[in-house]
Amino acid sequence: MKRHQEPPFGLRLPKELKKWVKMRAEMEDRSMNNLLINLIRQAMEREREQA
């Protein structure tokens, strides 16, 4: 069974941010995409808790 995949979302990051994301993803043994998704979800959760 195939999972539905969203079309790619092009995100341009400044070089220093991309370098940090890549380094952090490698440290956590995950993809850059997975890391960014988790960081955004954490930010959303913090925002909900403050509301």
PDB file with SEQRES, HELIX, SHEET and CRYST1 records, atoms N, CA, C and O in Angstrom:
SEQRES   1 A   51  MET LYS ARG HIS GLN GLU PRO PRO PHE GLY LEU ARG LEU          
SEQRES   2 A   51  PRO LYS GLU LEU LYS LYS TRP VAL LYS MET ARG ALA GLU          
SEQRES   3 A   51  MET GLU ASP ARG SER MET ASN ASN LEU LEU ILE ASN LEU          
SEQRES   4 A   51  ILE ARG GLN ALA MET GLU ARG GLU ARG GLU GLN ALA              
HELIX    1 AA1 LYS A   15  MET A   27  1                                  13    
HELIX    2 AA2 MET A   32  GLN A   50  1                                  19    
CRYST1    1.000    1.000    1.000  90.00  90.00  90.00 P 1           1          
ATOM      1  N   MET A   1       0.839  -1.175   0.000  1.00  0.00           N  
ATOM      2  CA  MET A   1       0.000   0.000   0.000  1.00  0.00           C  
ATOM      3  C   MET A   1       0.888   1.243   0.000  1.00  0.00           C  
ATOM      4  O   MET A   1       1.783   1.374   0.835  1.00  0.00           O  
ATOM      5  N   LYS A   2       0.639   2.137  -0.925  1.00  0.00           N  
ATOM      6  CA  LYS A   2       1.420   3.366  -1.015  1.00  0.00           C  
ATOM      7  C   LYS A   2       0.829   4.440  -0.113  1.00  0.00           C  
ATOM      8  O   LYS A   2      -0.387   4.609  -0.022  1.00  0.00           O  
ATOM      9  N   ARG A   3       1.725   5.155   0.546  1.00  0.00           N  
ATOM     10  CA  ARG A   3       1.293   6.304   1.338  1.00  0.00           C  
ATOM     11  C   ARG A   3       1.154   7.505   0.421  1.00  0.00           C  
ATOM     12  O   ARG A   3       1.915   7.668  -0.532  1.00  0.00           O  
ATOM     13  N   HIS A   4       0.172   8.343   0.722  1.00  0.00           N  
ATOM     14  CA  HIS A   4       0.014   9.584  -0.041  1.00  0.00           C  
ATOM     15  C   HIS A   4       1.166  10.512   0.299  1.00  0.00           C  
ATOM     16  O   HIS A   4       1.434  10.761   1.474  1.00  0.00           O  
ATOM     17  N   GLN A   5       1.835  11.014  -0.691  1.00  0.00           N  
ATOM     18  CA  GLN A   5       2.925  11.949  -0.452  1.00  0.00           C  
ATOM     19  C   GLN A   5       2.555  13.308  -1.006  1.00  0.00           C  
ATOM     20  O   GLN A   5       2.018  13.428  -2.107  1.00  0.00           O  
ATOM     21  N   GLU A   6       2.849  14.314  -0.230  1.00  0.00           N  
ATOM     22  CA  GLU A   6       2.638  15.691  -0.664  1.00  0.00           C  
ATOM     23  C   GLU A   6       3.680  16.028  -1.726  1.00  0.00           C  
ATOM     24  O   GLU A   6       4.781  15.477  -1.719  1.00  0.00           O  
ATOM     25  N   PRO A   7       3.333  16.927  -2.633  1.00  0.00           N  
ATOM     26  CA  PRO A   7       4.346  17.357  -3.602  1.00  0.00           C  
ATOM     27  C   PRO A   7       5.483  18.081  -2.880  1.00  0.00           C  
ATOM     28  O   PRO A   7       5.261  18.672  -1.823  1.00  0.00           O  
ATOM     29  N   PRO A   8       6.685  18.044  -3.432  1.00  0.00           N  
ATOM     30  CA  PRO A   8       7.824  18.693  -2.781  1.00  0.00           C  
ATOM     31  C   PRO A   8       7.569  20.178  -2.540  1.00  0.00           C  
ATOM     32  O   PRO A   8       6.912  20.854  -3.332  1.00  0.00           O  
ATOM     33  N   PHE A   9       8.105  20.662  -1.430  1.00  0.00           N  
ATOM     34  CA  PHE A   9       8.008  22.075  -1.055  1.00  0.00           C  
ATOM     35  C   PHE A   9       9.420  22.633  -1.081  1.00  0.00           C  
ATOM     36  O   PHE A   9      10.252  22.284  -0.244  1.00  0.00           O  
ATOM     37  N   GLY A  10       9.680  23.489  -2.032  1.00  0.00           N  
ATOM     38  CA  GLY A  10      11.023  24.069  -2.146  1.00  0.00           C  
ATOM     39  C   GLY A  10      11.244  25.099  -1.056  1.00  0.00           C  
ATOM     40  O   GLY A  10      10.491  26.067  -0.952  1.00  0.00           O  
ATOM     41  N   LEU A  11      12.252  24.903  -0.257  1.00  0.00           N  
ATOM     42  CA  LEU A  11      12.579  25.827   0.820  1.00  0.00           C  
ATOM     43  C   LEU A  11      14.003  26.283   0.647  1.00  0.00           C  
ATOM     44  O   LEU A  11      14.936  25.481   0.693  1.00  0.00           O  
ATOM     45  N   ARG A  12      14.172  27.590   0.446  1.00  0.00           N  
ATOM     46  CA  ARG A  12      15.524  28.139   0.314  1.00  0.00           C  
ATOM     47  C   ARG A  12      15.971  28.630   1.683  1.00  0.00           C  
ATOM     48  O   ARG A  12      15.301  29.449   2.313  1.00  0.00           O  
ATOM     49  N   LEU A  13      17.098  28.126   2.129  1.00  0.00           N  
ATOM     50  CA  LEU A  13      17.661  28.519   3.418  1.00  0.00           C  
ATOM     51  C   LEU A  13      18.980  29.238   3.193  1.00  0.00           C  
ATOM     52  O   LEU A  13      19.734  28.894   2.283  1.00  0.00           O  
ATOM     53  N   PRO A  14      19.260  30.239   4.023  1.00  0.00           N  
ATOM     54  CA  PRO A  14      20.601  30.833   3.965  1.00  0.00           C  
ATOM     55  C   PRO A  14      21.644  29.748   4.257  1.00  0.00           C  
ATOM     56  O   PRO A  14      21.360  28.782   4.965  1.00  0.00           O  
ATOM     57  N   LYS A  15      22.825  29.912   3.718  1.00  0.00           N  
ATOM     58  CA  LYS A  15      23.870  28.888   3.842  1.00  0.00           C  
ATOM     59  C   LYS A  15      24.115  28.463   5.278  1.00  0.00           C  
ATOM     60  O   LYS A  15      24.257  27.272   5.554  1.00  0.00           O  
ATOM     61  N   GLU A  16      24.168  29.428   6.206  1.00  0.00           N  
ATOM     62  CA  GLU A  16      24.485  29.071   7.593  1.00  0.00           C  
ATOM     63  C   GLU A  16      23.365  28.246   8.228  1.00  0.00           C  
ATOM     64  O   GLU A  16      23.639  27.370   9.048  1.00  0.00           O  
ATOM     65  N   LEU A  17      22.116  28.511   7.865  1.00  0.00           N  
ATOM     66  CA  LEU A  17      21.010  27.704   8.391  1.00  0.00           C  
ATOM     67  C   LEU A  17      21.025  26.299   7.804  1.00  0.00           C  
ATOM     68  O   LEU A  17      20.821  25.317   8.518  1.00  0.00           O  
ATOM     69  N   LYS A  18      21.264  26.209   6.510  1.00  0.00           N  
ATOM     70  CA  LYS A  18      21.311  24.892   5.876  1.00  0.00           C  
ATOM     71  C   LYS A  18      22.446  24.054   6.464  1.00  0.00           C  
ATOM     72  O   LYS A  18      22.288  22.854   6.689  1.00  0.00           O  
ATOM     73  N   LYS A  19      23.584  24.691   6.710  1.00  0.00           N  
ATOM     74  CA  LYS A  19      24.730  23.982   7.303  1.00  0.00           C  
ATOM     75  C   LYS A  19      24.355  23.455   8.688  1.00  0.00           C  
ATOM     76  O   LYS A  19      24.666  22.313   9.025  1.00  0.00           O  
ATOM     77  N   TRP A  20      23.680  24.294   9.494  1.00  0.00           N  
ATOM     78  CA  TRP A  20      23.266  23.880  10.840  1.00  0.00           C  
ATOM     79  C   TRP A  20      22.264  22.733  10.778  1.00  0.00           C  
ATOM     80  O   TRP A  20      22.385  21.763  11.527  1.00  0.00           O  
ATOM     81  N   VAL A  21      21.272  22.837   9.888  1.00  0.00           N  
ATOM     82  CA  VAL A  21      20.261  21.782   9.759  1.00  0.00           C  
ATOM     83  C   VAL A  21      20.925  20.475   9.337  1.00  0.00           C  
ATOM     84  O   VAL A  21      20.623  19.417   9.890  1.00  0.00           O  
ATOM     85  N   LYS A  22      21.811  20.543   8.377  1.00  0.00           N  
ATOM     86  CA  LYS A  22      22.497  19.343   7.906  1.00  0.00           C  
ATOM     87  C   LYS A  22      23.319  18.700   9.026  1.00  0.00           C  
ATOM     88  O   LYS A  22      23.277  17.484   9.210  1.00  0.00           O  
ATOM     89  N   MET A  23      24.071  19.526   9.777  1.00  0.00           N  
ATOM     90  CA  MET A  23      24.897  19.015  10.865  1.00  0.00           C  
ATOM     91  C   MET A  23      24.021  18.379  11.949  1.00  0.00           C  
ATOM     92  O   MET A  23      24.318  17.284  12.428  1.00  0.00           O  
ATOM     93  N   ARG A  24      22.959  19.058  12.327  1.00  0.00           N  
ATOM     94  CA  ARG A  24      22.071  18.542  13.386  1.00  0.00           C  
ATOM     95  C   ARG A  24      21.394  17.256  12.935  1.00  0.00           C  
ATOM     96  O   ARG A  24      21.270  16.318  13.723  1.00  0.00           O  
ATOM     97  N   ALA A  25      20.955  17.195  11.680  1.00  0.00           N  
ATOM     98  CA  ALA A  25      20.318  15.989  11.159  1.00  0.00           C  
ATOM     99  C   ALA A  25      21.295  14.813  11.188  1.00  0.00           C  
ATOM    100  O   ALA A  25      20.915  13.701  11.554  1.00  0.00           O  
ATOM    101  N   GLU A  26      22.533  15.049  10.809  1.00  0.00           N  
ATOM    102  CA  GLU A  26      23.531  13.982  10.845  1.00  0.00           C  
ATOM    103  C   GLU A  26      23.793  13.525  12.275  1.00  0.00           C  
ATOM    104  O   GLU A  26      23.942  12.328  12.522  1.00  0.00           O  
ATOM    105  N   MET A  27      23.851  14.465  13.222  1.00  0.00           N  
ATOM    106  CA  MET A  27      24.079  14.116  14.621  1.00  0.00           C  
ATOM    107  C   MET A  27      22.944  13.254  15.175  1.00  0.00           C  
ATOM    108  O   MET A  27      23.169  12.363  15.994  1.00  0.00           O  
ATOM    109  N   GLU A  28      21.722  13.534  14.717  1.00  0.00           N  
ATOM    110  CA  GLU A  28      20.556  12.807  15.206  1.00  0.00           C  
ATOM    111  C   GLU A  28      20.192  11.613  14.315  1.00  0.00           C  
ATOM    112  O   GLU A  28      19.174  10.955  14.532  1.00  0.00           O  
ATOM    113  N   ASP A  29      21.030  11.344  13.316  1.00  0.00           N  
ATOM    114  CA  ASP A  29      20.832  10.227  12.388  1.00  0.00           C  
ATOM    115  C   ASP A  29      19.435  10.259  11.766  1.00  0.00           C  
ATOM    116  O   ASP A  29      18.708   9.265  11.779  1.00  0.00           O  
ATOM    117  N   ARG A  30      19.081  11.413  11.225  1.00  0.00           N  
ATOM    118  CA  ARG A  30      17.797  11.566  10.548  1.00  0.00           C  
ATOM    119  C   ARG A  30      17.984  12.454   9.336  1.00  0.00           C  
ATOM    120  O   ARG A  30      19.032  13.080   9.172  1.00  0.00           O  
ATOM    121  N   SER A  31      16.982  12.509   8.497  1.00  0.00           N  
ATOM    122  CA  SER A  31      17.080  13.353   7.305  1.00  0.00           C  
ATOM    123  C   SER A  31      16.841  14.811   7.683  1.00  0.00           C  
ATOM    124  O   SER A  31      16.262  15.113   8.726  1.00  0.00           O  
ATOM    125  N   MET A  32      17.295  15.697   6.821  1.00  0.00           N  
ATOM    126  CA  MET A  32      17.053  17.116   7.041  1.00  0.00           C  
ATOM    127  C   MET A  32      15.552  17.391   7.057  1.00  0.00           C  
ATOM    128  O   MET A  32      15.072  18.172   7.879  1.00  0.00           O  
ATOM    129  N   ASN A  33      14.822  16.761   6.165  1.00  0.00           N  
ATOM    130  CA  ASN A  33      13.378  16.945   6.098  1.00  0.00           C  
ATOM    131  C   ASN A  33      12.715  16.520   7.405  1.00  0.00           C  
ATOM    132  O   ASN A  33      11.876  17.244   7.941  1.00  0.00           O  
ATOM    133  N   ASN A  34      13.088  15.355   7.916  1.00  0.00           N  
ATOM    134  CA  ASN A  34      12.513  14.857   9.156  1.00  0.00           C  
ATOM    135  C   ASN A  34      12.839  15.792  10.316  1.00  0.00           C  
ATOM    136  O   ASN A  34      11.979  16.058  11.155  1.00  0.00           O  
ATOM    137  N   LEU A  35      14.045  16.282  10.369  1.00  0.00           N  
ATOM    138  CA  LEU A  35      14.439  17.204  11.422  1.00  0.00           C  
ATOM    139  C   LEU A  35      13.604  18.480  11.370  1.00  0.00           C  
ATOM    140  O   LEU A  35      13.100  18.935  12.397  1.00  0.00           O  
ATOM    141  N   LEU A  36      13.457  19.054  10.187  1.00  0.00           N  
ATOM    142  CA  LEU A  36      12.687  20.292  10.047  1.00  0.00           C  
ATOM    143  C   LEU A  36      11.225  20.083  10.423  1.00  0.00           C  
ATOM    144  O   LEU A  36      10.629  20.935  11.081  1.00  0.00           O  
ATOM    145  N   ILE A  37      10.640  18.961  10.014  1.00  0.00           N  
ATOM    146  CA  ILE A  37       9.259  18.662  10.374  1.00  0.00           C  
ATOM    147  C   ILE A  37       9.114  18.603  11.890  1.00  0.00           C  
ATOM    148  O   ILE A  37       8.181  19.181  12.446  1.00  0.00           O  
ATOM    149  N   ASN A  38      10.024  17.913  12.557  1.00  0.00           N  
ATOM    150  CA  ASN A  38       9.949  17.795  14.012  1.00  0.00           C  
ATOM    151  C   ASN A  38      10.150  19.135  14.710  1.00  0.00           C  
ATOM    152  O   ASN A  38       9.466  19.422  15.693  1.00  0.00           O  
ATOM    153  N   LEU A  39      11.070  19.957  14.225  1.00  0.00           N  
ATOM    154  CA  LEU A  39      11.288  21.270  14.826  1.00  0.00           C  
ATOM    155  C   LEU A  39      10.055  22.159  14.674  1.00  0.00           C  
ATOM    156  O   LEU A  39       9.692  22.881  15.602  1.00  0.00           O  
ATOM    157  N   ILE A  40       9.419  22.109  13.517  1.00  0.00           N  
ATOM    158  CA  ILE A  40       8.201  22.904  13.289  1.00  0.00           C  
ATOM    159  C   ILE A  40       7.065  22.399  14.172  1.00  0.00           C  
ATOM    160  O   ILE A  40       6.322  23.200  14.739  1.00  0.00           O  
ATOM    161  N   ARG A  41       6.922  21.092  14.293  1.00  0.00           N  
ATOM    162  CA  ARG A  41       5.876  20.537  15.171  1.00  0.00           C  
ATOM    163  C   ARG A  41       6.107  20.949  16.627  1.00  0.00           C  
ATOM    164  O   ARG A  41       5.156  21.282  17.334  1.00  0.00           O  
ATOM    165  N   GLN A  42       7.358  20.928  17.075  1.00  0.00           N  
ATOM    166  CA  GLN A  42       7.661  21.351  18.447  1.00  0.00           C  
ATOM    167  C   GLN A  42       7.289  22.817  18.658  1.00  0.00           C  
ATOM    168  O   GLN A  42       6.738  23.181  19.696  1.00  0.00           O  
ATOM    169  N   ALA A  43       7.593  23.648  17.672  1.00  0.00           N  
ATOM    170  CA  ALA A  43       7.250  25.069  17.767  1.00  0.00           C  
ATOM    171  C   ALA A  43       5.738  25.251  17.818  1.00  0.00           C  
ATOM    172  O   ALA A  43       5.238  26.087  18.571  1.00  0.00           O  
ATOM    173  N   MET A  44       5.014  24.479  17.028  1.00  0.00           N  
ATOM    174  CA  MET A  44       3.551  24.548  17.044  1.00  0.00           C  
ATOM    175  C   MET A  44       3.002  24.151  18.411  1.00  0.00           C  
ATOM    176  O   MET A  44       2.082  24.789  18.924  1.00  0.00           O  
ATOM    177  N   GLU A  45       3.556  23.117  18.988  1.00  0.00           N  
ATOM    178  CA  GLU A  45       3.099  22.646  20.300  1.00  0.00           C  
ATOM    179  C   GLU A  45       3.368  23.703  21.381  1.00  0.00           C  
ATOM    180  O   GLU A  45       2.511  23.960  22.226  1.00  0.00           O  
ATOM    181  N   ARG A  46       4.557  24.313  21.350  1.00  0.00           N  
ATOM    182  CA  ARG A  46       4.866  25.369  22.323  1.00  0.00           C  
ATOM    183  C   ARG A  46       3.879  26.529  22.180  1.00  0.00           C  
ATOM    184  O   ARG A  46       3.430  27.096  23.176  1.00  0.00           O  
ATOM    185  N   GLU A  47       3.545  26.877  20.933  1.00  0.00           N  
ATOM    186  CA  GLU A  47       2.592  27.960  20.687  1.00  0.00           C  
ATOM    187  C   GLU A  47       1.215  27.626  21.231  1.00  0.00           C  
ATOM    188  O   GLU A  47       0.553  28.480  21.820  1.00  0.00           O  
ATOM    189  N   ARG A  48       0.784  26.399  21.038  1.00  0.00           N  
ATOM    190  CA  ARG A  48      -0.519  25.962  21.574  1.00  0.00           C  
ATOM    191  C   ARG A  48      -0.547  26.020  23.099  1.00  0.00           C  
ATOM    192  O   ARG A  48      -1.548  26.420  23.695  1.00  0.00           O  
ATOM    193  N   GLU A  49       0.552  25.620  23.721  1.00  0.00           N  
ATOM    194  CA  GLU A  49       0.626  25.618  25.183  1.00  0.00           C  
ATOM    195  C   GLU A  49       0.578  27.025  25.754  1.00  0.00           C  
ATOM    196  O   GLU A  49       0.094  27.227  26.868  1.00  0.00           O  
ATOM    197  N   GLN A  50       1.076  27.999  25.003  1.00  0.00           N  
ATOM    198  CA  GLN A  50       1.096  29.380  25.470  1.00  0.00           C  
ATOM    199  C   GLN A  50      -0.236  30.082  25.241  1.00  0.00           C  
ATOM    200  O   GLN A  50      -0.501  31.120  25.846  1.00  0.00           O  
ATOM    201  N   ALA A  51      -1.068  29.530  24.381  1.00  0.00           N  
ATOM    202  CA  ALA A  51      -2.358  30.165  24.050  1.00  0.00           C  
ATOM    203  C   ALA A  51      -3.375  30.000  25.159  1.00  0.00           C  
ATOM    204  O   ALA A  51      -4.504  30.474  25.036  1.00  0.00           O  
TER     205      ALA A  51                                                      
END                                                                             
